[in-house]
Amino acid sequence: MVFRGTVTDAPDFDPSADAEGLYNAMKGIGSDKETILDLVTSRSNAQRQEIIAAYKSSFGQDLIEDLKYELTGKFERLIVSLMRTPAYHDAKEIHDAVKGAGTNEKCLIEIMTHSIISYGSDIEEDIIADTSGHFKKMLVVLLQGTRDESGVVDADLVEQDAQDLYAAGEEQWGTDEAKFIMILGNRSVTHLRMVFDEYEKITELSIEDSIKNELSGDFETLMLAVVQCIRSVPMFFARRLYKSMKGLGTADNTLIRIMISRSEIDMLDIRECFRLRYEKSLYNMIKDDTSGDYKRTLLNLCGGDDDLAGEFFPEAAQIAYKMWEISSMTKVQLRPTVRPASSFDPAADAQALRKAMKGFGTDEDAIIDIVAQRSNAQRQEIRQTFKSLLGRDLMKDLKSELSKNLERLIIGLMLSPAEFDAKMMRKAMEGAGTDEHALIEILVTRSNEEIHAMNAAYQAGYKKSLEEAIQSETSGHFCRILVSLVQGAREEGPADLERANADAQELADACNAESDDMEMKFMSILCTRSFPHLRKVFQEFVRCSNKDIEQIIKKEMSGDVKNAFYAIVCSVKNQPSYFADRLYKAMKGLGTDDRALIRIMVSRCEIDLFNIRKEFKDTHDVSLHEFIQVETMIVSRSLCLLTLLDCCILFILKCLCVVK
């Protein structure tokens, strides 16, 4: 694999002239920072070392010390770090990570998992002194820099290693951590990639899922990082860069460290992986999250404005192909957070709900305790029993006693899934304006059976067909996409490999057609084929076009049509991840999209909310619990949402939600 850096040797390089240029930029009052950053970022590290030597020969001074004196803050740290050799820089980062109170485990993991340099006994002694357990053992193994680099793969050993990893973890009670360390710490990259593929065939689990199941703490994080680097070093660093800049504040040490260490190696591939994984431009994210000379230096290292539009670098194309291959092979066990309550008594629940609403005031906690901890089928029994025993309509009573978003949430839970979806479709289209994102989310993610039930509920509730409502509120190709989806006629079988190849080629050919023809061809395939089949189609599309389907949709389409097709692709790839992203967007920034938040929590709590929670934490480094607590202001609503997430820790969540 040929990686692509953004910094290379400068042509017509003259170290003496550069040394004089830097000297002139720093003499007198003030410093010419623009000259310094342009010169330093346009030279390779080897050339910078020649400049340091020429500077001392010409002026009898230490260039790095002069830079430290003249510059300040993050800009000084970045420029001085660029002037160091890569080995010195890595060694210093490791030293800083273990010195003083506490250890920066994430920094250690980042440096040690991708480097093959043997760092020497002093650093090993520091690591041993400041870490412990299996985490320490794996770091020491990595410190030796003895990973096999021969590229020779023994098929029998691949199979044996996969079996050994299975026996060390999933097959037995307890985990043989030493076996994981031995194999993941010493085998070659090529060998381990084949081991991971073989492991998935044996266990029907990815090696990442098994590590999460079997290991914990810093050791788990380290081993996951090793696996990520084995799969793709550029993707590993794309993840690290994203996490360094998302949310409030920027992890400048991480940002500086990665931009410096990868600028001459694979920064262009990291940029493509960043765009592939997060649908954002690394260049633009740095531009938005940093400022001043520090920002300009980072942008120079990033390689200037956005990469060649629409073209993948080889590493990114390979990653896209592999991601779709993994998606097509992985069998995800969907896990709800709300299950039927044991010892269920609908009469007792009906009486308890009536008691919570009788008299002055309403016992909202009691209502939440019952409604959020019963399955939807049990709630329908409670509705019927409430009317049979008390002669009252439970829904009307709840509406009269609750208010605003808590009322919407509880009523949403009390409706049947079909009634709820029909109501959400109605809400998305009523009044001024249409909530296109809601229409897309519902129609893209529901099964044929769910769509048919929703159609029937809509007709019964609003005396009009859902298809007619869509046609009256939307138009053009977007309307056609929604009408296609609302038929509930998506194929439901497994992938047909021969047909998948043909579909992929048709999509690739359509990319060169007129816009209308392209959109119609995409609709004919994306709106009708089964999800397993589409995973295979999207994988083969990369092979046919050297582009990822997501990239094409974002580049070639616009507006609601783009959003609809993109939602289909994301849902096909990983539906829990799609919903995690929708939840994040519903809550981030100023204000909360309460309707989207309620819609997703209610509709997914008995299907895959546990999986969504996991994807949310993996992507955003914060639990969905914590995010809801911060972003939802009303305690009762927050408690109800959190209860849907994890009924078994209701008491703890109540304590967390108390306003102090």
Secondary structure, 3 states (H helix, E strand, C coil): CCCCCCCCCCCCCCHHHHHHHHHHHHCCCCCCHHHHHHHHHCCCHHHHHHHHHHHHHHHCCCHHHHHHHHCCHHHHHHHHHHHCCHHHHHHHHHHHHHCCCCCCHHHHHHHHHHCCCCCCHHHHHHHHHHCCHHHHHHHHHHHCCCCCCCCCCCHHHHHHHHHHHHHHCCCCCCCCHHHHHHHHHHCCHHHHHHHHHHHHHHHCCCHHHHHHHHCCHHHHHHHHHHHHHHHCHHHHHHHHHHHHHCCCCCCHHHHHHHHHHHCCCCHHHHHHHHHHHHCCCHHHHHHHHCCHHHHHHHHHHHCCCCCCCCCCCHHHHHHHHHHHHHHHHCCCCCCCCCCCCCCCCHHHHHHHHHHHHCCCCCCHHHHHHHHCCCCHHHHHHHHHHHHHHHCCCHHHHHHHHCCHHHHHHHHHHHCCHHHHHHHHHHHHHCCCCCCHHHHHHHHHHCCHHHHHHHHHHHHHHHCCCHHHHHHHHCCHHHHHHHHHHHCCCCCCCCCCHHHHHHHHHHHHHHCCCCHHHHHHHHHHHHCCCCHHHHHHHHHHHHHHHCCCHHHHHHHHCCHHHHHHHHHHHHHHHHHHHHHHHHHHHHHCCCCCCHHHHHHHHHHHCCCCHHHHHHHHHHHHCCCHHHHHHHHCCCHHHHHHHHHHHCHHHHHHHHHHHCCC
